[in-house]
Amino acid sequence: MSVDSEPVSSVQISLPEKRRIRIAVALIYFCTGISFATWASRIPDIKTALHLTDGMLGSILFALPAGQFTMMPFSGRLVTRFGSYRVLLFSLPLYTLCLNNLGWVTEGWQLAVALYMFGLAGNMNNIAINTQGIAAEHLYERSIMASFHGMWSLAGFTGALTGLLMINLKVPYNIHFIIVILMVWTIMSINYPYLIKGKASGARDEQRRKFFSKPDGMLLQLGIIGFFSMASEGAMFDWSGIYFKDVVKAPASLVILGYTSFMIMMASGRFMADHFIAKIGRQKLLRIAGIMVSSGLFISVLFPNLITCTMAFMLVGLGVSSIVPTVYSTAGKYTKVPPGIALATVSSVSFLGFLMGPPLIGYISELAGLRYSFAVVGIFGLGVTLLVSRIRAFQVTPRVAVKKDVPEEDLDQVAPFEM
């Protein structure tokens, strides 16, 4: 197809072409997810090889979110100026190269530097790929963002299982990383021609905007919803195993059951969320999701036994599955700000929840016990339900049809609502 600067009817692009674009975007999400999961699966081996204590490792691991936060003010502007397609072609290979660097470090300080670079590339890649997801939604004329995040979750499972296999086969982690990198580059090379090209609208205006300008109020509200969700996710990631061990008193072989049940339902929920958005709308789905998060956490506090907590954590996973994808999708369609800038703003606030949630649980646990700390996080789900009711953007479903190679600029220009 030739580049067309005007919005066009959906009949001008065939269904097989739409599907191929969607597959390409989904596979890039998968590449991003498996790259991160590959690193995470070998953290214990790297810790042992570098002779790091728990305290040393904890301090070094902070370099990754530090890199992500450093890049957040720049990622949205890069995507706005150069387009998500070009940024993605640079950021994903860079992300894998940073993964490779992690496999060759020999000192703790080298690991910290490598993780910082991994965080920089990861944030740039995150904003670019989510902007691609927004563009694909415009193309499909319906919500499909949750399925893309489902691919990221599926990649997490795949990366964890692959890591387990490599460990059992006694494959060194640096070789393991190279194998995954070659796979990612192969997938990238096959699918990048099908990604959506172009720049976001408002690129020139954004270049004239002050670097530290006041964030948009609507985007901050979306970010707070993401904050509540990601704080709950962070609690599950970091504390579910400890909760099952210390509170539920699960056998050693079943301590991982809580985390596994949560992850399975979060991944499954993301593949189902788009269907339910089409049936009941974004606002109603997120209201229900917030209630599910709170209910799951409160049930785990009131009835701390193996079966009940397993089901409760499944409920939490199903609840959080749709929140962040829906918030990102809504932010990307906000017509007053280019999608890259909007996503960077929302993801910045949201990611604070992922970082602050687990420490918050630790502090409350020290004062009142782990069960009470989970109850406090359960309030965040109610916050999602209440705040969603105030945002008009969740009450509408934009419907826009465009060609594959229509610039993201035109996607924004035909978005039918403003918030």
Stockholm file with secondary structure:
# STOCKHOLM 1.0

chainA/1-419         MSVDSEPVSSVQISLPEKRRIRIAVALIYFCTGISFATWASRIPDIKTALHLTDGMLGSILFALPAGQFTMMPFSGRLVTRFGSYRVLLFSLPLYTLCLNNLGWVTEGWQLAVALYMFGLAGNMNNIAINTQGIAAEHLYERSIMASFHGMWSLAGFTGALTGLLMINLKVPYNIHFIIVILMVWTIMSINYPYLIKGKASGARDEQRRKFFSKPDGMLLQLGIIGFFSMASEGAMFDWSGIYFKDVVKAPASLVILGYTSFMIMMASGRFMADHFIAKIGRQKLLRIAGIMVSSGLFISVLFPNLITCTMAFMLVGLGVSSIVPTVYSTAGKYTKVPPGIALATVSSVSFLGFLMGPPLIGYISELAGLRYSFAVVGIFGLGVTLLVSRIRAFQVTPRVAVKKDVPEEDLDQVAPFEM
#=GR chainA/1-419 SS CCCCSSCCCGGGSCHHHHHHHHHHHHHHHHHHHHHHHHHHHTHHHHHHHTTCCHHHHHHHHTHHHHHHHHHHHHHHHHHHHHCHHHHHHHHHHHHHHHHHHHTSCCSHHHHHHHHHHHHHHHHHHHHHHHHHHHHHHHHHTSCCHHHHHHHHHHHHHHHHHHHHHHHHTTCCHHHHHHHHHHHHHHHHHHHGGGSCCCCCTTHHHHHHSCTTCCCCHHHHHHHHHHHHHHHHHHHHHHHHHHHHHHTSCCCGGGTTHHHHHHHHHHHHHHHHHHHHHHHHCHHHHHHHHHHHHHHHHHHHHHCCSHHHHHHHHHHHHHHHHTHHHHHHHHHHTCTTSCHHHHHHHHHHHHHHHHHHHHHHHHHHHHHHCHHHHHHHHHHHHHHHHHHHTTCGGGGCCCCCCCCTTSCHHHHHHTCCCCC
#=GC SS_cons         CCCCSSCCCGGGSCHHHHHHHHHHHHHHHHHHHHHHHHHHHTHHHHHHHTTCCHHHHHHHHTHHHHHHHHHHHHHHHHHHHHCHHHHHHHHHHHHHHHHHHHTSCCSHHHHHHHHHHHHHHHHHHHHHHHHHHHHHHHHHTSCCHHHHHHHHHHHHHHHHHHHHHHHHTTCCHHHHHHHHHHHHHHHHHHHGGGSCCCCCTTHHHHHHSCTTCCCCHHHHHHHHHHHHHHHHHHHHHHHHHHHHHHTSCCCGGGTTHHHHHHHHHHHHHHHHHHHHHHHHCHHHHHHHHHHHHHHHHHHHHHCCSHHHHHHHHHHHHHHHHTHHHHHHHHHHTCTTSCHHHHHHHHHHHHHHHHHHHHHHHHHHHHHHCHHHHHHHHHHHHHHHHHHHTTCGGGGCCCCCCCCTTSCHHHHHHTCCCCC
//
